[in-house]
Amino acid sequence: MIISHSWLAEHYNDSDLVILDSRGNVAYSYAHIPKSQPLGVEKVVKMTDSGANLVLESENAAILFGSLGIDETKTVIIYGDYMDPSAARIAWTLLYYGHEKTKILDIGIRSWHQKGLAITKEVYKASPVTFVPKINSSIRMEAEEVQKKINSAFIIDARSPQEYMGGRIPNAVLLPFTDGVGEKGSLFKEKDELVQIFEEQKIPKDKELVCYCALGHRAANVFVQLTIAGYENVKLYDGSFADWMGRRLPLG
């Protein structure tokens, strides 16, 4: 799921790639990787009255991703800032809508720039295509199901220790997303390092894993970390704590 910066530096002109800048329009306008297009994380969520960031509706996802030139022939590569989980949330959204050829760049844009790799201010816009959503419900969980599985699933809280202590979903185990972030601009630790972290935290491989945070972005990053480490039964509660609190569900 992770693609190396050295590979992208040689292939960003490939016609079968769609490159997305998860920082959004403003940061993109200053400088970006050639042939990339801006896609802020706010574009892939639907905000509820309680402030929860739910996954975008299917019809809107089709319009959005099609407008970016994404169809089943394209490999999508998403990049962003170091320590910013936006790229992971966008990647999860594409995976939820069935686009398996989704990758995240291994380093943040600042590191890309520091390595002397290609940067431009030239705006790029792909030709629109037809994106066909194919919902993969196996990687998402909604509040009702989380509540039913409080005692059977392994629930992971990707927030900070301070947030966790202030209130959490019952039985949730703290695993801050920052634990799996790499060093020197790498968005993720290496696979063996992640495996060690999760083994030390006793994250089981024989249970359904449910990740949440405040709005679902940091939890999406942990979803990616677990995927890199080889965990298969991983789900994102995209509504996360904002949705849980908005529904006035019990706290741990």
Buried (B, 14 or more C-beta within 10 A) or exposed (E): EBBEBEEBBEBBEEEEBBBBBBBBEEBBEEEBBBBBBBBBBEBBBEEBEEEBBBBBEEEBBBEBBBBBBBBEEBBBBBBBBBEBBBBBBBBBBBBBBBBEBBBBBBBBBEBBBEEEBBEEEEEBEBEEBEBBBEEEEEBBBBBEBBBEBBEEBBBBBBBBEEBBEEEBBEEBBBBBBEBBBBEEBBBBBBEEBBBEBBEEEEBEBEBBBBBBBBBBBBBBBBBBBBBBBEBEBBBBBBBBBBBBBBBEBEEE
